[in-house]
C-alpha cells in the first residue's frame, strides 16, 4: 500500500521553516508522499518548492490547486519551476475546479459549465507540462506559448474529479484523480469503474486514484467523531462533497473519518485500497499522543 500524509497548513513568519520540518519528519517516518492543500494560506507550489528542496527523500503533491484564478500557462510555468527546485520525478500537480462559492463570490469568475472550463484548461496545461508548445483557442481561454524551463520529464497531473463527466475527463486527459471526503463504497461503485471504463476506451494506462480522508488512532472514539464533525463541517455543505457523502450513505464528514484503534484504522485503510484506490493520504486531525499513534500506524502500512 502506498501511504502519504497531508501536511498541515502553517501560518506565521516561520511558516515555511515549520513546513520544512513537517516534511522532514514525514520522510523520516517513512511516508511515501506528502501533500499540501492550496486554500488561503501558503501558495502550495511555492511552499513545496522551498520545503521540497530542503528534504529530497519524499514525493510531493498538491491537493489541490484551483484552476480558475490561474491561466494554465502560468500554472504550468510555476509547476515546472517547482519540479526543477525539488528534482525529477517528485512532484504531482493536483488541480481542481474549487467551488462556486469560492470562484464566483470570492474571485468573481463565471462558474458556468465547469467541465468545459477544465477541458479547455487541460488543452493548454498538459502540453506545457510535457515540454511541448501549446496552441489552443477555446471559448473560455487562449493559450499559444512555449516554456523554456530546464526541468526534467513531464509533471504528472491529477484532477479532483467526483462526478461522472469529470472522472471521464480525468481518465482521458490526466493521470487520474485525487479525492477528498469520498469513501470506499463510492470508490468501489462509482469512482473506480467510471475511471476504468474511460481509460480502457481511450487506450490509456490505469488511472491513479489518490484517496485522502481524515484519520485518527484514538481510544476516545466519540470525542474524535465530535471533533471531526466540527472541524470538517463545511465540506458537508459544498455540493460536490455532499453528493459523494450521499452516495456513501454518510450523514456528514464524521462518518467518513477513519477513527478507532490501530486495528480498526488499519482495516478501514485496507478497505479503501480494496475498493480500488491506488494511494491513501491521511489527514491527521488532532495532536498529542493520538497524532503520534496515527502517524506511526499509517507509516507502518506502507508497502
Secondary structure, DSSP 8 states (H G I E B T S, - for coil): -EEEEEE----STTHHHHHHHHHHHHHHHT-SEEEE--SSSS-HHHHHHHHHHH-TTSEEEES-EESTTS-HHHHHHHHHHHHHHH-TT-EEEEEE---HHHHTTTS----SSHHHHHHHHHHHHHHHHTT--EEEE-SS-EEEE-------S--EEEE---SHHHHHHHHHHSSEEEEES--HHHIIIIIHHHHHHHHHHHT----EEEEEEEEEE-S-HHHHHHHHHHHTGGGGGSHHHHHHHHHHT-SSHHHHSEEE-HHHHHHHHHHHHHHT-SEEEEEE---HHHHHHHHHHHHHT--
